[in-house]
């Protein structure tokens, strides 16, 4: 079971003492706060569509951040790993 580490925008960020088993097709998404400040979670989810490569999903998130017009979009970075 994970231990809550931080709360942010109603998200719970957890660290686990045991490795997580990833299934084929699972995504691991890491992003800076520039992404979460600029976009709603539903907008991020829209960019994480199945059938797109991890690179295309990341590009879609960054494009959405850049078009958001928010001030804090200069530090937006995203890393996506697909198992």
N, C-alpha and C positions, 0 to 999 in steps of 0.2 A: 504494500500500500504506500502511496506517495505521502510526502509530508508537505503541506502547503508552505510555500516559500514567500510568495508575494501576491498581493492583490492589485489588479490593474484593470480598470474599465469592466469590472465584474468578472474578469477572468481570474482563474486560480492558476498560478504557475507552480508546478510541482517538480521536485527532484525525487528520484526513486533510488532506494538503496539496492535494488536488484535490477538487472537489465530488463528492458521491455522486449517482448518478442514481437517483431514486426511481421505482418503477413504480406504476401505479394500485393502490390498496389498501394500499400500504406504510404502516407506522406509524412515527412518530418519537415516542418516549416519553422524557420527562425527569421525574425525580422527585428529591425530597430524600432524605437519609439516613433521615429519620423513616419513610418507606415501606419502605425496604430493611431497616431494623432490626426493623420490626414484622411483616413478612410474608416468607414463603418465596417464592422465585422462582416456584414452581408456582402459588402463590396469585395472584400478579400475572398470570401467564399466563392463569389461569382468567378473570380480569376482562377480558382483551383478546380476547374472542370476536368473530369476524366477524359482521356483521349488526347490531351495536350501533353507535350513534353514538359519536364520540370523547368527547362529554360524558358519555354513559352509562357508558362504560368508566372514565373518570376518577372519576365518582361511585362506581362499584363498588369501585374501589381504595381510595378514602378511607373508604367504609363498612366495608370489610374491616379497614383500619387501626384505625378507631374501635372495632370489635368485638373486636379482638385482645387487648385488656387489657394491652398492653405499656406500660411507663412512658414510653418515648420516642416517643410518637405525637403530641405537641403541635406538632411542626414538619413534619408530613406535608403535602406538596404534590405535585401531579402535573400535567403538561401533556402533552396528546396531540394530535399533528397527524396527520391521515390524508390521504394524497395522493390 
